[in-house]
Amino acid sequence: MSAIADALPVDPAAFEYVCRLVMDRSGICLGPDKQYLVHLRITPVARAAGFPDLNEYLARLRQYPSGPQHTAVVEAMTTNETSFFRDIAPFEALRQQVLPELIRVRGQHGRLRIWCAASSTGQEPYSLAMMIRHYFPQMCDRVEILATDIAQSVLSVARAGRFSQFEVNRGLPAPMLVKYFTQEGSEWQIQEPIRRMVDFRPLNLIADWPQMPPFDIVLIRNVMIYFAHDAKKAILQKIRRVLNGDGYLFLGTSETTMGLDDSYHRTTCGKAVCYQPQKPPATPVGPASRPIRAAA
């Protein structure tokens, strides 16, 4: 155990309870070295609930099967690290190759559907919306961007579209800041046309999904690394069912479908790696493919 964990002790039974709660509710797997993280993230939740002692707070939660405090703990333990145009290569691939190809294939009046899973405070879907408005203005009214996250708290921040100076300094090109944001005091408000392009909704990736339309592009980046093996497999299978046959799946740079789901094939788009559904094998041509008819 790390020195940090030793300095910030969490009762072993309480830590085990948090690990089980987080796994059951979100699919996130907390290793035994994450005691310090439980202390760091849940202590403010405990204090907000009126408990100066973390272990006392967790002991109280263990007495009840569910409730808003359980949700607060799970949301506190989800990682919400994000930034505008994070890991720029996927955005370059979308701008230079994927979007032009899909727009050509869908035709003059075709629509595109994009899903940003685990969208956190909204920087990823808003980056997509700005990129589409900037480079493909003819598509603004024909692109639907769905952004989902398990945590209602971050969805509220995302819907508001207000970001600090620090947040807009992380990855957002200065011309886009000037063009698509309005400064209000120490914060920057994203403009309404961009906000209207994104539909933020709650969704738990390991729970049952609502009925969803087919998507042309799915981005679920830098979140699968936190899931257990079986949860990763289940999520990839469900994505496959909502991804168009010629659609694209983007994962994080350290994530892959290999060893999890062989119904995808890996492809490169510029400097980015993405995944597409495997095409079914061609039907053989010739006598073997003809129906057998009964003899007269």
C-alpha positions as CSV (number, residue, x, y, z in Angstrom):
1,M,0.0,0.0,0.0
2,S,1.3,3.5,-0.8
3,A,2.5,6.0,1.7
4,I,-0.5,8.2,0.7
5,A,-2.9,5.4,1.5
6,D,-1.2,4.8,4.9
7,A,-1.5,8.5,5.7
8,L,-5.2,8.6,4.8
9,P,-6.6,5.4,6.2
10,V,-10.0,4.0,5.2
11,D,-11.5,1.2,7.2
12,P,-11.0,-2.0,5.2
13,A,-14.6,-3.0,5.5
14,A,-15.7,0.4,4.3
15,F,-13.2,0.4,1.4
16,E,-14.5,-3.1,0.3
17,Y,-18.1,-1.7,0.5
18,V,-17.2,1.3,-1.7
19,C,-15.4,-1.0,-4.2
20,R,-18.4,-3.3,-4.5
21,L,-20.9,-0.3,-4.7
22,V,-18.9,1.4,-7.5
23,M,-18.5,-1.9,-9.4
24,D,-22.2,-2.8,-9.1
25,R,-23.4,0.7,-10.1
26,S,-20.9,1.8,-12.7
27,G,-18.7,-1.2,-13.7
28,I,-15.6,0.6,-12.6
29,C,-13.1,-1.6,-10.9
30,L,-11.1,-0.1,-8.0
31,G,-7.9,-1.9,-7.2
32,P,-6.6,-2.4,-3.7
33,D,-4.2,0.5,-4.2
34,K,-7.1,3.0,-4.5
35,Q,-7.7,3.7,-0.8
36,Y,-6.1,7.1,-1.2
37,L,-8.5,7.9,-4.1
38,V,-11.6,6.9,-2.0
39,H,-10.4,9.1,0.8
40,L,-9.6,12.0,-1.6
41,R,-12.9,11.9,-3.5
42,I,-15.4,10.8,-0.9
43,T,-14.3,13.0,2.1
44,P,-15.8,16.1,0.5
45,V,-19.1,14.2,-0.1
46,A,-19.1,13.0,3.5
47,R,-18.5,16.6,4.8
48,A,-21.3,18.0,2.6
49,A,-23.6,15.4,4.2
50,G,-22.6,16.5,7.7
51,F,-20.1,13.8,8.5
52,P,-16.6,15.1,9.5
53,D,-15.4,11.5,9.7
54,L,-15.2,9.5,6.4
55,N,-15.4,6.1,8.0
56,E,-18.5,7.1,10.0
57,Y,-20.2,8.3,6.8
58,L,-19.4,5.0,5.0
59,A,-20.6,3.0,8.0
60,R,-23.9,4.9,7.8
61,L,-24.3,4.1,4.1
62,R,-23.7,0.4,4.8
63,Q,-26.8,0.4,7.0
64,Y,-29.1,1.3,4.0
65,P,-29.4,-0.5,0.7
66,S,-29.6,2.6,-1.5
67,G,-30.3,6.3,-1.6
68,P,-29.0,9.6,-2.9
69,Q,-25.8,9.4,-0.9
70,H,-25.0,6.1,-2.6
71,T,-25.4,7.9,-6.0
72,A,-23.2,10.7,-4.7
73,V,-20.4,8.2,-3.8
74,V,-20.5,6.5,-7.2
75,E,-20.4,9.8,-9.0
76,A,-17.5,11.0,-6.9
77,M,-15.5,7.9,-7.9
78,T,-16.0,8.3,-11.6
79,T,-13.2,9.9,-13.4
80,N,-14.2,13.1,-15.2
81,E,-10.9,14.1,-16.8
82,T,-11.5,15.7,-20.2
83,S,-10.5,18.6,-22.4
84,F,-11.4,20.3,-25.7
85,F,-10.1,18.3,-28.7
86,R,-8.4,15.8,-26.4
87,D,-5.8,13.7,-28.2
88,I,-6.2,15.7,-31.4
89,A,-5.6,12.7,-33.8
90,P,-9.2,11.4,-33.7
91,F,-10.6,14.9,-34.4
92,E,-8.2,15.3,-37.3
93,A,-9.3,11.9,-38.6
94,L,-12.9,12.9,-38.3
95,R,-12.4,16.2,-40.1
96,Q,-10.1,15.0,-42.9
97,Q,-11.4,11.5,-43.6
98,V,-14.4,10.1,-41.7
99,L,-16.9,12.9,-41.9
100,P,-16.2,13.7,-45.6
101,E,-16.7,10.0,-46.5
102,L,-19.9,9.6,-44.5
103,I,-21.3,12.8,-45.9
104,R,-20.6,11.6,-49.4
105,V,-22.1,8.2,-48.8
106,R,-25.2,9.6,-47.0
107,G,-25.9,12.0,-49.9
108,Q,-27.2,15.5,-50.1
109,H,-30.0,15.2,-47.7
110,G,-28.7,12.4,-45.5
111,R,-28.3,12.7,-41.7
112,L,-25.5,11.8,-39.4
113,R,-25.8,10.5,-35.8
114,I,-22.8,10.8,-33.4
115,W,-22.7,9.4,-29.9
116,C,-20.2,10.6,-27.3
117,A,-20.4,8.1,-24.4
118,A,-18.9,9.1,-21.0
119,S,-19.0,12.7,-22.2
120,S,-18.2,14.2,-18.7
121,T,-18.6,18.0,-18.7
122,G,-19.1,18.2,-22.4
123,Q,-15.8,19.3,-23.9
124,E,-15.7,16.3,-26.4
125,P,-19.2,16.7,-27.9
126,Y,-18.9,20.5,-28.0
127,S,-15.5,20.1,-29.8
128,L,-17.4,18.0,-32.4
129,A,-20.1,20.5,-32.7
130,M,-17.7,23.4,-33.2
131,M,-15.7,21.4,-35.8
132,I,-18.8,20.5,-37.8
133,R,-20.0,24.1,-37.7
134,H,-16.6,25.4,-38.7
135,Y,-15.7,22.9,-41.4
136,F,-19.0,21.4,-42.5
137,P,-21.6,24.2,-42.0
138,Q,-24.0,22.6,-44.5
139,M,-24.3,19.7,-42.0
140,C,-25.3,21.7,-38.9
141,D,-29.0,20.9,-39.3
142,R,-28.4,17.3,-40.4
143,V,-26.1,16.1,-37.6
144,E,-27.4,14.8,-34.3
145,I,-24.9,14.6,-31.4
146,L,-25.9,12.5,-28.4
147,A,-23.7,12.9,-25.3
148,T,-24.2,10.6,-22.3
149,D,-22.7,10.1,-18.9
150,I,-23.6,8.2,-15.7
151,A,-23.2,11.3,-13.5
152,Q,-26.0,13.8,-13.4
153,S,-23.7,16.3,-11.7
154,V,-21.4,16.5,-14.7
155,L,-24.3,16.5,-17.2
156,S,-25.6,19.7,-15.5
157,V,-22.3,21.4,-16.0
158,A,-22.2,20.2,-19.6
159,R,-25.7,21.5,-20.4
160,A,-24.8,24.9,-18.9
161,G,-21.9,25.2,-21.3
162,R,-19.9,27.5,-19.0
163,F,-16.1,26.9,-18.7
164,S,-13.3,28.4,-16.7
165,Q,-10.3,30.1,-18.3
166,F,-8.2,27.0,-17.3
167,E,-10.7,24.7,-19.1
168,V,-10.8,26.7,-22.4
169,N,-7.0,27.0,-22.3
170,R,-6.8,23.2,-22.5
171,G,-6.9,22.2,-26.2
172,L,-9.3,24.8,-27.5
173,P,-7.8,26.8,-30.5
174,A,-7.9,30.6,-29.9
175,P,-9.9,31.3,-33.1
176,M,-12.7,28.9,-31.9
177,L,-12.7,30.4,-28.5
178,V,-13.3,33.9,-30.0
179,K,-15.8,32.6,-32.5
180,Y,-18.0,30.3,-30.4
181,F,-17.7,31.6,-26.9
182,T,-18.7,34.7,-25.0
183,Q,-16.7,35.9,-22.0
184,E,-18.8,36.5,-18.9
185,G,-16.6,37.6,-16.0
186,S,-14.0,34.9,-15.3
187,E,-15.9,32.3,-17.3
188,W,-16.6,31.5,-21.0
189,Q,-20.2,30.7,-22.2
190,I,-20.5,28.6,-25.3
191,Q,-22.8,30.1,-27.8
192,E,-26.4,28.9,-28.1
193,P,-26.1,27.5,-31.7
194,I,-23.4,25.1,-30.5
195,R,-25.3,24.1,-27.4
196,R,-28.3,23.3,-29.4
197,M,-26.3,20.8,-31.5
198,V,-25.7,18.5,-28.5
199,D,-28.3,16.5,-26.6
200,F,-27.1,15.5,-23.1
201,R,-28.7,12.5,-21.4
202,P,-27.9,10.2,-18.5
203,L,-26.8,6.7,-19.4
204,N,-25.2,3.9,-17.4
205,L,-23.0,1.9,-19.8
206,I,-23.3,-1.3,-17.8
207,A,-27.1,-1.1,-17.3
208,D,-29.8,-1.8,-19.8
209,W,-29.7,0.8,-22.6
210,P,-32.8,2.6,-23.8
211,Q,-33.9,2.1,-27.4
212,M,-31.3,4.0,-29.5
213,P,-31.2,4.9,-33.2
214,P,-28.3,3.6,-35.3
215,F,-25.2,5.7,-35.1
216,D,-22.6,6.6,-37.7
217,I,-19.9,7.4,-35.2
218,V,-19.4,6.3,-31.6
219,L,-16.8,7.8,-29.4
220,I,-16.2,6.0,-26.1
221,R,-12.7,7.2,-25.2
222,N,-10.6,6.7,-22.1
223,V,-13.3,5.1,-20.0
224,M,-13.2,1.4,-20.9
225,I,-9.8,1.1,-19.1
226,Y,-11.7,1.4,-15.8
227,F,-14.0,-1.5,-16.5
228,A,-13.6,-5.2,-15.7
229,H,-13.0,-7.6,-18.7
230,D,-16.6,-8.8,-18.9
231,A,-18.0,-5.3,-18.7
232,K,-15.8,-4.3,-21.6
233,K,-17.1,-7.2,-23.7
234,A,-20.7,-6.5,-22.9
235,I,-20.3,-2.8,-23.8
236,L,-18.6,-3.5,-27.1
237,Q,-21.3,-6.0,-28.0
238,K,-24.0,-3.4,-27.3
239,I,-22.2,-0.7,-29.3
240,R,-22.0,-3.1,-32.2
241,R,-25.8,-3.4,-32.2
242,V,-26.3,0.4,-32.5
243,L,-23.4,1.1,-34.9
244,N,-24.2,1.3,-38.6
245,G,-22.5,-1.3,-40.8
246,D,-20.2,1.4,-42.3
247,G,-19.9,3.3,-39.0
248,Y,-16.8,4.1,-36.9
249,L,-15.9,3.4,-33.3
250,F,-13.2,5.5,-31.6
251,L,-11.6,4.3,-28.3
252,G,-8.9,5.8,-26.2
253,T,-5.3,5.5,-27.3
254,S,-4.7,2.7,-24.7
255,E,-7.9,0.9,-25.4
256,T,-8.7,-1.8,-28.0
257,T,-11.4,-4.3,-29.1
258,M,-8.7,-7.0,-29.5
259,G,-9.3,-10.0,-27.2
260,L,-12.8,-8.6,-26.4
261,D,-14.9,-8.6,-29.5
262,D,-13.9,-10.0,-32.9
263,S,-16.8,-8.5,-34.7
264,Y,-14.7,-5.3,-35.2
265,H,-11.8,-4.7,-37.5
266,R,-9.1,-2.2,-36.7
267,T,-8.3,0.5,-39.2
268,T,-6.2,3.6,-39.3
269,C,-7.4,7.1,-40.3
270,G,-4.4,9.3,-40.5
271,K,-2.7,9.1,-37.1
272,A,-5.7,7.8,-35.4
273,V,-6.9,4.2,-34.8
274,C,-10.6,3.4,-35.1
275,Y,-12.7,0.3,-35.5
276,Q,-15.5,-0.7,-37.9
277,P,-17.9,-3.7,-37.9
278,Q,-16.5,-6.7,-39.6
279,K,-18.2,-7.3,-43.0
280,P,-20.0,-10.6,-43.2
281,P,-18.4,-13.1,-45.6
282,A,-19.6,-13.0,-49.2
283,T,-22.2,-15.5,-50.2
284,P,-20.6,-18.2,-52.5
285,V,-21.6,-18.0,-56.1
286,G,-22.4,-21.2,-57.9
287,P,-24.3,-24.5,-57.4
288,A,-23.5,-24.7,-53.7
289,S,-25.4,-21.5,-53.0
290,R,-28.5,-22.5,-54.9
291,P,-31.5,-23.8,-53.0
292,I,-31.9,-27.6,-53.2
293,R,-35.2,-28.5,-54.9
294,A,-36.9,-31.8,-54.3
295,A,-36.8,-34.2,-57.3
296,A,-40.0,-34.2,-59.3
